[in-house]
């Protein structure tokens, strides 16, 4: 494996970690892998209230991971970049191949 020189301070990784650490935010990001979605659809798909979802969407926007695009009266949320899309897809693929954790905490 090639050695990567990573900065010791990577605030972008902290923001991604914050997003992925919460089950609802993680579910939103994974749902957005399928493409843009409006809040009402996302709330149903991640099984949360619109109010709770609104707070998580604000967090994800504040972290710079998603953006909102207006289409008429409606907002549609999407991932901010193709790079983030590909990174999340790759992370999901890696996670699916991981052996079961010996420390049985979630």
PDB file as gemmi writes it, atoms N, CA and C in Angstrom:
CRYST1    1.000    1.000    1.000  90.00  90.00  90.00 P 1                      
ATOM      1  N   UNK A   1       0.842  -1.163   0.000  1.00  0.00           N  
ATOM      2  CA  UNK A   1       0.000   0.000   0.000  1.00  0.00           C  
ATOM      3  C   UNK A   1       0.894   1.234   0.000  1.00  0.00           C  
ATOM      4  N   UNK A   2       0.571   2.191  -0.829  1.00  0.00           N  
ATOM      5  CA  UNK A   2       1.353   3.414  -0.915  1.00  0.00           C  
ATOM      6  C   UNK A   2       1.162   4.242   0.345  1.00  0.00           C  
ATOM      7  N   UNK A   3       2.241   4.890   0.756  1.00  0.00           N  
ATOM      8  CA  UNK A   3       2.155   5.735   1.937  1.00  0.00           C  
ATOM      9  C   UNK A   3       1.520   7.064   1.569  1.00  0.00           C  
ATOM     10  N   UNK A   4       0.504   7.448   2.324  1.00  0.00           N  
ATOM     11  CA  UNK A   4      -0.146   8.729   2.119  1.00  0.00           C  
ATOM     12  C   UNK A   4       0.356   9.711   3.154  1.00  0.00           C  
ATOM     13  N   UNK A   5       0.659  10.901   2.718  1.00  0.00           N  
ATOM     14  CA  UNK A   5       1.054  11.942   3.646  1.00  0.00           C  
ATOM     15  C   UNK A   5      -0.178  12.778   3.933  1.00  0.00           C  
ATOM     16  N   UNK A   6      -0.756  12.548   5.110  1.00  0.00           N  
ATOM     17  CA  UNK A   6      -1.963  13.258   5.493  1.00  0.00           C  
ATOM     18  C   UNK A   6      -1.625  14.365   6.468  1.00  0.00           C  
ATOM     19  N   UNK A   7      -2.351  15.475   6.369  1.00  0.00           N  
ATOM     20  CA  UNK A   7      -2.116  16.531   7.349  1.00  0.00           C  
ATOM     21  C   UNK A   7      -2.552  16.063   8.737  1.00  0.00           C  
ATOM     22  N   UNK A   8      -1.854  16.527   9.751  1.00  0.00           N  
ATOM     23  CA  UNK A   8      -2.204  16.153  11.116  1.00  0.00           C  
ATOM     24  C   UNK A   8      -3.539  16.748  11.528  1.00  0.00           C  
ATOM     25  N   UNK A   9      -3.901  17.860  10.935  1.00  0.00           N  
ATOM     26  CA  UNK A   9      -5.166  18.511  11.248  1.00  0.00           C  
ATOM     27  C   UNK A   9      -6.026  18.480   9.982  1.00  0.00           C  
ATOM     28  N   UNK A  10      -7.031  17.640   9.990  1.00  0.00           N  
ATOM     29  CA  UNK A  10      -7.906  17.497   8.819  1.00  0.00           C  
ATOM     30  C   UNK A  10      -9.348  17.791   9.231  1.00  0.00           C  
ATOM     31  N   UNK A  11      -9.734  19.068   9.328  1.00  0.00           N  
ATOM     32  CA  UNK A  11     -11.074  19.407   9.807  1.00  0.00           C  
ATOM     33  C   UNK A  11     -12.184  18.839   8.928  1.00  0.00           C  
ATOM     34  N   UNK A  12     -11.914  18.635   7.659  1.00  0.00           N  
ATOM     35  CA  UNK A  12     -12.916  18.023   6.792  1.00  0.00           C  
ATOM     36  C   UNK A  12     -13.252  16.610   7.241  1.00  0.00           C  
ATOM     37  N   UNK A  13     -12.238  15.864   7.701  1.00  0.00           N  
ATOM     38  CA  UNK A  13     -12.481  14.518   8.215  1.00  0.00           C  
ATOM     39  C   UNK A  13     -13.296  14.564   9.499  1.00  0.00           C  
ATOM     40  N   UNK A  14     -13.057  15.579  10.307  1.00  0.00           N  
ATOM     41  CA  UNK A  14     -13.860  15.731  11.523  1.00  0.00           C  
ATOM     42  C   UNK A  14     -15.326  15.940  11.169  1.00  0.00           C  
ATOM     43  N   UNK A  15     -15.594  16.759  10.168  1.00  0.00           N  
ATOM     44  CA  UNK A  15     -16.981  17.012   9.755  1.00  0.00           C  
ATOM     45  C   UNK A  15     -17.618  15.754   9.192  1.00  0.00           C  
ATOM     46  N   UNK A  16     -16.878  15.004   8.409  1.00  0.00           N  
ATOM     47  CA  UNK A  16     -17.410  13.753   7.865  1.00  0.00           C  
ATOM     48  C   UNK A  16     -17.658  12.767   8.996  1.00  0.00           C  
ATOM     49  N   UNK A  17     -16.729  12.688   9.944  1.00  0.00           N  
ATOM     50  CA  UNK A  17     -16.902  11.808  11.094  1.00  0.00           C  
ATOM     51  C   UNK A  17     -18.115  12.179  11.922  1.00  0.00           C  
ATOM     52  N   UNK A  18     -18.328  13.469  12.123  1.00  0.00           N  
ATOM     53  CA  UNK A  18     -19.505  13.940  12.855  1.00  0.00           C  
ATOM     54  C   UNK A  18     -20.777  13.502  12.139  1.00  0.00           C  
ATOM     55  N   UNK A  19     -20.794  13.629  10.843  1.00  0.00           N  
ATOM     56  CA  UNK A  19     -21.975  13.242  10.061  1.00  0.00           C  
ATOM     57  C   UNK A  19     -22.215  11.744  10.128  1.00  0.00           C  
ATOM     58  N   UNK A  20     -21.182  10.958   9.974  1.00  0.00           N  
ATOM     59  CA  UNK A  20     -21.342   9.500   9.937  1.00  0.00           C  
ATOM     60  C   UNK A  20     -21.588   8.897  11.320  1.00  0.00           C  
ATOM     61  N   UNK A  21     -21.216   9.612  12.374  1.00  0.00           N  
ATOM     62  CA  UNK A  21     -21.384   9.073  13.728  1.00  0.00           C  
ATOM     63  C   UNK A  21     -22.846   9.017  14.161  1.00  0.00           C  
ATOM     64  N   UNK A  22     -23.691   9.833  13.559  1.00  0.00           N  
ATOM     65  CA  UNK A  22     -25.102   9.852  13.938  1.00  0.00           C  
ATOM     66  C   UNK A  22     -25.904   8.986  12.974  1.00  0.00           C  
ATOM     67  N   UNK A  23     -26.724   8.058  13.473  1.00  0.00           N  
ATOM     68  CA  UNK A  23     -27.474   7.157  12.593  1.00  0.00           C  
ATOM     69  C   UNK A  23     -28.408   7.874  11.616  1.00  0.00           C  
ATOM     70  N   UNK A  24     -29.040   8.944  12.045  1.00  0.00           N  
ATOM     71  CA  UNK A  24     -29.956   9.654  11.136  1.00  0.00           C  
ATOM     72  C   UNK A  24     -29.183  10.379  10.052  1.00  0.00           C  
ATOM     73  N   UNK A  25     -28.118  11.076  10.425  1.00  0.00           N  
ATOM     74  CA  UNK A  25     -27.323  11.777   9.403  1.00  0.00           C  
ATOM     75  C   UNK A  25     -26.689  10.779   8.440  1.00  0.00           C  
ATOM     76  N   UNK A  26     -26.218   9.666   8.985  1.00  0.00           N  
ATOM     77  CA  UNK A  26     -25.635   8.618   8.125  1.00  0.00           C  
ATOM     78  C   UNK A  26     -26.685   8.104   7.148  1.00  0.00           C  
ATOM     79  N   UNK A  27     -27.905   7.867   7.629  1.00  0.00           N  
ATOM     80  CA  UNK A  27     -28.987   7.388   6.757  1.00  0.00           C  
ATOM     81  C   UNK A  27     -29.310   8.407   5.675  1.00  0.00           C  
ATOM     82  N   UNK A  28     -29.318   9.692   6.028  1.00  0.00           N  
ATOM     83  CA  UNK A  28     -29.579  10.731   5.031  1.00  0.00           C  
ATOM     84  C   UNK A  28     -28.511  10.704   3.942  1.00  0.00           C  
ATOM     85  N   UNK A  29     -27.253  10.659   4.343  1.00  0.00           N  
ATOM     86  CA  UNK A  29     -26.175  10.628   3.345  1.00  0.00           C  
ATOM     87  C   UNK A  29     -26.298   9.404   2.440  1.00  0.00           C  
ATOM     88  N   UNK A  30     -26.612   8.260   3.021  1.00  0.00           N  
ATOM     89  CA  UNK A  30     -26.748   7.047   2.209  1.00  0.00           C  
ATOM     90  C   UNK A  30     -27.952   7.145   1.277  1.00  0.00           C  
ATOM     91  N   UNK A  31     -29.040   7.751   1.730  1.00  0.00           N  
ATOM     92  CA  UNK A  31     -30.199   7.948   0.855  1.00  0.00           C  
ATOM     93  C   UNK A  31     -29.854   8.872  -0.305  1.00  0.00           C  
ATOM     94  N   UNK A  32     -29.039   9.876  -0.047  1.00  0.00           N  
ATOM     95  CA  UNK A  32     -28.679  10.823  -1.103  1.00  0.00           C  
ATOM     96  C   UNK A  32     -27.727  10.216  -2.125  1.00  0.00           C  
ATOM     97  N   UNK A  33     -27.183   9.046  -1.838  1.00  0.00           N  
ATOM     98  CA  UNK A  33     -26.405   8.339  -2.864  1.00  0.00           C  
ATOM     99  C   UNK A  33     -27.293   7.977  -4.053  1.00  0.00           C  
ATOM    100  N   UNK A  34     -28.588   7.825  -3.802  1.00  0.00           N  
ATOM    101  CA  UNK A  34     -29.537   7.488  -4.876  1.00  0.00           C  
ATOM    102  C   UNK A  34     -29.916   8.713  -5.699  1.00  0.00           C  
ATOM    103  N   UNK A  35     -29.562   9.899  -5.221  1.00  0.00           N  
ATOM    104  CA  UNK A  35     -29.874  11.125  -5.948  1.00  0.00           C  
ATOM    105  C   UNK A  35     -30.574  12.123  -5.052  1.00  0.00           C  
ATOM    106  N   UNK A  36     -30.828  13.329  -5.585  1.00  0.00           N  
ATOM    107  CA  UNK A  36     -31.469  14.377  -4.804  1.00  0.00           C  
ATOM    108  C   UNK A  36     -32.827  13.932  -4.267  1.00  0.00           C  
ATOM    109  N   UNK A  37     -33.188  14.494  -3.111  1.00  0.00           N  
ATOM    110  CA  UNK A  37     -34.469  14.150  -2.496  1.00  0.00           C  
ATOM    111  C   UNK A  37     -34.998  15.344  -1.715  1.00  0.00           C  
ATOM    112  N   UNK A  38     -36.314  15.430  -1.618  1.00  0.00           N  
ATOM    113  CA  UNK A  38     -36.936  16.500  -0.832  1.00  0.00           C  
ATOM    114  C   UNK A  38     -37.076  16.034   0.617  1.00  0.00           C  
ATOM    115  N   UNK A  39     -37.159  16.975   1.546  1.00  0.00           N  
ATOM    116  CA  UNK A  39     -37.208  16.618   2.968  1.00  0.00           C  
ATOM    117  C   UNK A  39     -38.340  15.662   3.331  1.00  0.00           C  
ATOM    118  N   UNK A  40     -39.515  15.838   2.757  1.00  0.00           N  
ATOM    119  CA  UNK A  40     -40.622  14.946   3.132  1.00  0.00           C  
ATOM    120  C   UNK A  40     -40.312  13.501   2.751  1.00  0.00           C  
ATOM    121  N   UNK A  41     -39.717  13.291   1.582  1.00  0.00           N  
ATOM    122  CA  UNK A  41     -39.343  11.932   1.184  1.00  0.00           C  
ATOM    123  C   UNK A  41     -38.229  11.379   2.067  1.00  0.00           C  
ATOM    124  N   UNK A  42     -37.247  12.223   2.371  1.00  0.00           N  
ATOM    125  CA  UNK A  42     -36.145  11.777   3.227  1.00  0.00           C  
ATOM    126  C   UNK A  42     -36.641  11.399   4.618  1.00  0.00           C  
ATOM    127  N   UNK A  43     -37.572  12.193   5.162  1.00  0.00           N  
ATOM    128  CA  UNK A  43     -38.096  11.900   6.499  1.00  0.00           C  
ATOM    129  C   UNK A  43     -38.746  10.522   6.534  1.00  0.00           C  
ATOM    130  N   UNK A  44     -39.489  10.191   5.492  1.00  0.00           N  
ATOM    131  CA  UNK A  44     -40.138   8.875   5.427  1.00  0.00           C  
ATOM    132  C   UNK A  44     -39.082   7.780   5.295  1.00  0.00           C  
ATOM    133  N   UNK A  45     -38.117   7.997   4.408  1.00  0.00           N  
ATOM    134  CA  UNK A  45     -37.131   6.954   4.133  1.00  0.00           C  
ATOM    135  C   UNK A  45     -36.189   6.692   5.300  1.00  0.00           C  
ATOM    136  N   UNK A  46     -35.890   7.728   6.100  1.00  0.00           N  
ATOM    137  CA  UNK A  46     -34.997   7.512   7.249  1.00  0.00           C  
ATOM    138  C   UNK A  46     -35.791   7.358   8.545  1.00  0.00           C  
ATOM    139  N   UNK A  47     -37.092   7.347   8.425  1.00  0.00           N  
ATOM    140  CA  UNK A  47     -38.004   7.076   9.540  1.00  0.00           C  
ATOM    141  C   UNK A  47     -37.800   8.037  10.705  1.00  0.00           C  
ATOM    142  N   UNK A  48     -37.955   9.325  10.405  1.00  0.00           N  
ATOM    143  CA  UNK A  48     -37.864  10.354  11.439  1.00  0.00           C  
ATOM    144  C   UNK A  48     -38.882  11.441  11.142  1.00  0.00           C  
ATOM    145  N   UNK A  49     -39.078  12.333  12.089  1.00  0.00           N  
ATOM    146  CA  UNK A  49     -40.011  13.439  11.895  1.00  0.00           C  
ATOM    147  C   UNK A  49     -39.370  14.508  11.014  1.00  0.00           C  
ATOM    148  N   UNK A  50     -40.198  15.342  10.420  1.00  0.00           N  
ATOM    149  CA  UNK A  50     -39.677  16.431   9.596  1.00  0.00           C  
ATOM    150  C   UNK A  50     -38.859  17.400  10.444  1.00  0.00           C  
ATOM    151  N   UNK A  51     -39.300  17.635  11.674  1.00  0.00           N  
ATOM    152  CA  UNK A  51     -38.566  18.546  12.560  1.00  0.00           C  
ATOM    153  C   UNK A  51     -37.179  17.995  12.873  1.00  0.00           C  
ATOM    154  N   UNK A  52     -37.107  16.721  13.235  1.00  0.00           N  
ATOM    155  CA  UNK A  52     -35.824  16.094  13.527  1.00  0.00           C  
ATOM    156  C   UNK A  52     -34.945  16.101  12.274  1.00  0.00           C  
ATOM    157  N   UNK A  53     -35.536  15.767  11.144  1.00  0.00           N  
ATOM    158  CA  UNK A  53     -34.773  15.751   9.897  1.00  0.00           C  
ATOM    159  C   UNK A  53     -34.224  17.135   9.585  1.00  0.00           C  
ATOM    160  N   UNK A  54     -35.023  18.157   9.808  1.00  0.00           N  
ATOM    161  CA  UNK A  54     -34.590  19.522   9.531  1.00  0.00           C  
ATOM    162  C   UNK A  54     -33.314  19.859  10.294  1.00  0.00           C  
ATOM    163  N   UNK A  55     -33.249  19.446  11.553  1.00  0.00           N  
ATOM    164  CA  UNK A  55     -32.044  19.686  12.349  1.00  0.00           C  
ATOM    165  C   UNK A  55     -30.840  18.957  11.770  1.00  0.00           C  
ATOM    166  N   UNK A  56     -31.033  17.720  11.329  1.00  0.00           N  
ATOM    167  CA  UNK A  56     -29.929  16.946  10.754  1.00  0.00           C  
ATOM    168  C   UNK A  56     -29.498  17.523   9.399  1.00  0.00           C  
ATOM    169  N   UNK A  57     -30.460  17.965   8.596  1.00  0.00           N  
ATOM    170  CA  UNK A  57     -30.109  18.586   7.320  1.00  0.00           C  
ATOM    171  C   UNK A  57     -29.308  19.864   7.541  1.00  0.00           C  
ATOM    172  N   UNK A  58     -29.696  20.640   8.542  1.00  0.00           N  
ATOM    173  CA  UNK A  58     -28.941  21.863   8.858  1.00  0.00           C  
ATOM    174  C   UNK A  58     -27.514  21.520   9.262  1.00  0.00           C  
ATOM    175  N   UNK A  59     -27.345  20.465  10.045  1.00  0.00           N  
ATOM    176  CA  UNK A  59     -26.008  20.031  10.449  1.00  0.00           C  
ATOM    177  C   UNK A  59     -25.186  19.615   9.232  1.00  0.00           C  
ATOM    178  N   UNK A  60     -25.785  18.808   8.366  1.00  0.00           N  
ATOM    179  CA  UNK A  60     -25.072  18.334   7.173  1.00  0.00           C  
ATOM    180  C   UNK A  60     -24.724  19.486   6.235  1.00  0.00           C  
ATOM    181  N   UNK A  61     -25.616  20.457   6.121  1.00  0.00           N  
ATOM    182  CA  UNK A  61     -25.317  21.650   5.304  1.00  0.00           C  
ATOM    183  C   UNK A  61     -24.195  22.442   5.947  1.00  0.00           C  
ATOM    184  N   UNK A  62     -24.277  22.617   7.266  1.00  0.00           N  
ATOM    185  CA  UNK A  62     -23.241  23.355   7.979  1.00  0.00           C  
ATOM    186  C   UNK A  62     -21.880  22.696   7.882  1.00  0.00           C  
ATOM    187  N   UNK A  63     -21.873  21.380   7.807  1.00  0.00           N  
ATOM    188  CA  UNK A  63     -20.618  20.626   7.642  1.00  0.00           C  
ATOM    189  C   UNK A  63     -20.103  20.694   6.204  1.00  0.00           C  
ATOM    190  N   UNK A  64     -20.928  21.194   5.298  1.00  0.00           N  
ATOM    191  CA  UNK A  64     -20.516  21.315   3.897  1.00  0.00           C  
ATOM    192  C   UNK A  64     -20.629  20.029   3.110  1.00  0.00           C  
ATOM    193  N   UNK A  65     -21.480  19.091   3.563  1.00  0.00           N  
ATOM    194  CA  UNK A  65     -21.592  17.796   2.896  1.00  0.00           C  
ATOM    195  C   UNK A  65     -22.781  17.710   1.935  1.00  0.00           C  
ATOM    196  N   UNK A  66     -23.805  18.515   2.182  1.00  0.00           N  
ATOM    197  CA  UNK A  66     -24.964  18.526   1.283  1.00  0.00           C  
ATOM    198  C   UNK A  66     -25.305  19.968   0.934  1.00  0.00           C  
ATOM    199  N   UNK A  67     -26.099  20.113  -0.107  1.00  0.00           N  
ATOM    200  CA  UNK A  67     -26.596  21.436  -0.485  1.00  0.00           C  
ATOM    201  C   UNK A  67     -28.058  21.295  -0.864  1.00  0.00           C  
ATOM    202  N   UNK A  68     -28.749  22.415  -0.819  1.00  0.00           N  
ATOM    203  CA  UNK A  68     -30.166  22.438  -1.182  1.00  0.00           C  
ATOM    204  C   UNK A  68     -30.325  23.203  -2.487  1.00  0.00           C  
ATOM    205  N   UNK A  69     -31.067  22.636  -3.389  1.00  0.00           N  
ATOM    206  CA  UNK A  69     -31.394  23.281  -4.656  1.00  0.00           C  
ATOM    207  C   UNK A  69     -32.895  23.494  -4.695  1.00  0.00           C  
ATOM    208  N   UNK A  70     -33.308  24.708  -5.023  1.00  0.00           N  
ATOM    209  CA  UNK A  70     -34.734  25.007  -5.094  1.00  0.00           C  
ATOM    210  C   UNK A  70     -35.261  24.639  -6.470  1.00  0.00           C  
ATOM    211  N   UNK A  71     -36.404  23.971  -6.451  1.00  0.00           N  
ATOM    212  CA  UNK A  71     -37.116  23.627  -7.678  1.00  0.00           C  
ATOM    213  C   UNK A  71     -38.569  24.057  -7.461  1.00  0.00           C  
ATOM    214  N   UNK A  72     -38.910  25.243  -7.956  1.00  0.00           N  
ATOM    215  CA  UNK A  72     -40.233  25.791  -7.688  1.00  0.00           C  
ATOM    216  C   UNK A  72     -40.358  26.102  -6.204  1.00  0.00           C  
ATOM    217  N   UNK A  73     -41.383  25.552  -5.569  1.00  0.00           N  
ATOM    218  CA  UNK A  73     -41.594  25.776  -4.128  1.00  0.00           C  
ATOM    219  C   UNK A  73     -40.805  24.796  -3.274  1.00  0.00           C  
ATOM    220  N   UNK A  74     -40.174  23.842  -3.868  1.00  0.00           N  
ATOM    221  CA  UNK A  74     -39.572  22.733  -3.132  1.00  0.00           C  
ATOM    222  C   UNK A  74     -38.054  22.816  -3.103  1.00  0.00           C  
ATOM    223  N   UNK A  75     -37.497  22.322  -1.991  1.00  0.00           N  
ATOM    224  CA  UNK A  75     -36.057  22.163  -1.884  1.00  0.00           C  
ATOM    225  C   UNK A  75     -35.723  20.697  -2.104  1.00  0.00           C  
ATOM    226  N   UNK A  76     -34.662  20.465  -2.823  1.00  0.00           N  
ATOM    227  CA  UNK A  76     -34.138  19.120  -3.004  1.00  0.00           C  
ATOM    228  C   UNK A  76     -32.707  19.126  -2.501  1.00  0.00           C  
ATOM    229  N   UNK A  77     -32.404  18.178  -1.647  1.00  0.00           N  
ATOM    230  CA  UNK A  77     -31.068  18.075  -1.076  1.00  0.00           C  
ATOM    231  C   UNK A  77     -30.255  17.071  -1.869  1.00  0.00           C  
ATOM    232  N   UNK A  78     -28.959  17.377  -1.979  1.00  0.00           N  
ATOM    233  CA  UNK A  78     -28.048  16.488  -2.700  1.00  0.00           C  
ATOM    234  C   UNK A  78     -26.660  16.586  -2.095  1.00  0.00           C  
ATOM    235  N   UNK A  79     -25.848  15.583  -2.368  1.00  0.00           N  
ATOM    236  CA  UNK A  79     -24.450  15.610  -1.943  1.00  0.00           C  
ATOM    237  C   UNK A  79     -23.739  16.747  -2.660  1.00  0.00           C  
ATOM    238  N   UNK A  80     -22.731  17.321  -2.035  1.00  0.00           N  
ATOM    239  CA  UNK A  80     -22.086  18.503  -2.606  1.00  0.00           C  
ATOM    240  C   UNK A  80     -21.198  18.219  -3.804  1.00  0.00           C  
ATOM    241  N   UNK A  81     -20.752  16.979  -3.951  1.00  0.00           N  
ATOM    242  CA  UNK A  81     -19.818  16.725  -5.054  1.00  0.00           C  
ATOM    243  C   UNK A  81     -19.803  15.258  -5.459  1.00  0.00           C  
ATOM    244  N   UNK A  82     -19.330  15.042  -6.666  1.00  0.00           N  
ATOM    245  CA  UNK A  82     -19.121  13.668  -7.133  1.00  0.00           C  
ATOM    246  C   UNK A  82     -18.046  12.974  -6.303  1.00  0.00           C  
ATOM    247  N   UNK A  83     -17.049  13.739  -5.851  1.00  0.00           N  
ATOM    248  CA  UNK A  83     -15.994  13.151  -5.016  1.00  0.00           C  
ATOM    249  C   UNK A  83     -16.577  12.579  -3.732  1.00  0.00           C  
ATOM    250  N   UNK A  84     -17.490  13.319  -3.092  1.00  0.00           N  
ATOM    251  CA  UNK A  84     -18.123  12.826  -1.874  1.00  0.00           C  
ATOM    252  C   UNK A  84     -18.974  11.600  -2.191  1.00  0.00           C  
ATOM    253  N   UNK A  85     -19.698  11.637  -3.299  1.00  0.00           N  
ATOM    254  CA  UNK A  85     -20.502  10.492  -3.726  1.00  0.00           C  
ATOM    255  C   UNK A  85     -19.623   9.244  -3.839  1.00  0.00           C  
ATOM    256  N   UNK A  86     -18.516   9.357  -4.553  1.00  0.00           N  
ATOM    257  CA  UNK A  86     -17.635   8.202  -4.764  1.00  0.00           C  
ATOM    258  C   UNK A  86     -16.984   7.744  -3.457  1.00  0.00           C  
ATOM    259  N   UNK A  87     -16.605   8.693  -2.610  1.00  0.00           N  
ATOM    260  CA  UNK A  87     -15.996   8.329  -1.327  1.00  0.00           C  
ATOM    261  C   UNK A  87     -16.994   7.575  -0.445  1.00  0.00           C  
ATOM    262  N   UNK A  88     -18.233   8.043  -0.396  1.00  0.00           N  
ATOM    263  CA  UNK A  88     -19.246   7.353   0.405  1.00  0.00           C  
ATOM    264  C   UNK A  88     -19.533   5.965  -0.150  1.00  0.00           C  
ATOM    265  N   UNK A  89     -19.636   5.872  -1.481  1.00  0.00           N  
ATOM    266  CA  UNK A  89     -19.878   4.554  -2.098  1.00  0.00           C  
ATOM    267  C   UNK A  89     -18.748   3.594  -1.763  1.00  0.00           C  
ATOM    268  N   UNK A  90     -17.521   4.069  -1.849  1.00  0.00           N  
ATOM    269  CA  UNK A  90     -16.375   3.219  -1.544  1.00  0.00           C  
ATOM    270  C   UNK A  90     -16.382   2.828  -0.069  1.00  0.00           C  
ATOM    271  N   UNK A  91     -16.703   3.769   0.805  1.00  0.00           N  
ATOM    272  CA  UNK A  91     -16.760   3.477   2.233  1.00  0.00           C  
ATOM    273  C   UNK A  91     -17.828   2.428   2.537  1.00  0.00           C  
ATOM    274  N   UNK A  92     -18.974   2.510   1.873  1.00  0.00           N  
ATOM    275  CA  UNK A  92     -20.028   1.507   2.047  1.00  0.00           C  
ATOM    276  C   UNK A  92     -19.527   0.140   1.594  1.00  0.00           C  
ATOM    277  N   UNK A  93     -18.849   0.092   0.460  1.00  0.00           N  
ATOM    278  CA  UNK A  93     -18.318  -1.180  -0.038  1.00  0.00           C  
ATOM    279  C   UNK A  93     -17.301  -1.776   0.935  1.00  0.00           C  
ATOM    280  N   UNK A  94     -16.432  -0.939   1.483  1.00  0.00           N  
ATOM    281  CA  UNK A  94     -15.450  -1.421   2.453  1.00  0.00           C  
ATOM    282  C   UNK A  94     -16.166  -1.923   3.704  1.00  0.00           C  
ATOM    283  N   UNK A  95     -17.148  -1.168   4.187  1.00  0.00           N  
ATOM    284  CA  UNK A  95     -17.881  -1.539   5.401  1.00  0.00           C  
ATOM    285  C   UNK A  95     -18.603  -2.872   5.234  1.00  0.00           C  
ATOM    286  N   UNK A  96     -19.115  -3.126   4.035  1.00  0.00           N  
ATOM    287  CA  UNK A  96     -19.824  -4.384   3.785  1.00  0.00           C  
ATOM    288  C   UNK A  96     -18.897  -5.589   3.843  1.00  0.00           C  
ATOM    289  N   UNK A  97     -17.602  -5.389   3.603  1.00  0.00           N  
ATOM    290  CA  UNK A  97     -16.645  -6.497   3.599  1.00  0.00           C  
ATOM    291  C   UNK A  97     -15.912  -6.676   4.920  1.00  0.00           C  
ATOM    292  N   UNK A  98     -16.142  -5.789   5.868  1.00  0.00           N  
ATOM    293  CA  UNK A  98     -15.452  -5.895   7.148  1.00  0.00           C  
ATOM    294  C   UNK A  98     -15.923  -7.121   7.913  1.00  0.00           C  
ATOM    295  N   UNK A  99     -15.003  -7.777   8.601  1.00  0.00           N  
ATOM    296  CA  UNK A  99     -15.430  -8.886   9.463  1.00  0.00           C  
ATOM    297  C   UNK A  99     -16.211  -8.319  10.644  1.00  0.00           C  
ATOM    298  N   UNK A 100     -16.975  -9.180  11.292  1.00  0.00           N  
ATOM    299  CA  UNK A 100     -17.745  -8.738  12.452  1.00  0.00           C  
ATOM    300  C   UNK A 100     -16.799  -8.251  13.538  1.00  0.00           C  
ATOM    301  N   UNK A 101     -17.206  -7.212  14.200  1.00  0.00           N  
ATOM    302  CA  UNK A 101     -16.406  -6.599  15.258  1.00  0.00           C  
ATOM    303  C   UNK A 101     -16.421  -7.483  16.495  1.00  0.00           C  
ATOM    304  N   UNK A 102     -15.252  -7.679  17.094  1.00  0.00           N  
ATOM    305  CA  UNK A 102     -15.165  -8.480  18.307  1.00  0.00           C  
ATOM    306  C   UNK A 102     -15.721  -7.725  19.505  1.00  0.00           C  
ATOM    307  N   UNK A 103     -15.616  -6.405  19.485  1.00  0.00           N  
ATOM    308  CA  UNK A 103     -16.191  -5.561  20.528  1.00  0.00           C  
ATOM    309  C   UNK A 103     -17.621  -5.274  20.066  1.00  0.00           C  
ATOM    310  N   UNK A 104     -18.598  -5.850  20.675  1.00  0.00           N  
ATOM    311  CA  UNK A 104     -19.960  -5.851  20.161  1.00  0.00           C  
ATOM    312  C   UNK A 104     -20.733  -4.572  20.418  1.00  0.00           C  
ATOM    313  N   UNK A 105     -20.041  -3.484  20.627  1.00  0.00           N  
ATOM    314  CA  UNK A 105     -20.731  -2.192  20.745  1.00  0.00           C  
ATOM    315  C   UNK A 105     -21.092  -1.720  19.352  1.00  0.00           C  
ATOM    316  N   UNK A 106     -22.215  -0.973  19.213  1.00  0.00           N  
ATOM    317  CA  UNK A 106     -22.595  -0.447  17.880  1.00  0.00           C  
ATOM    318  C   UNK A 106     -21.631   0.573  17.368  1.00  0.00           C  
TER     319      UNK A 106                                                      
END                                                                             
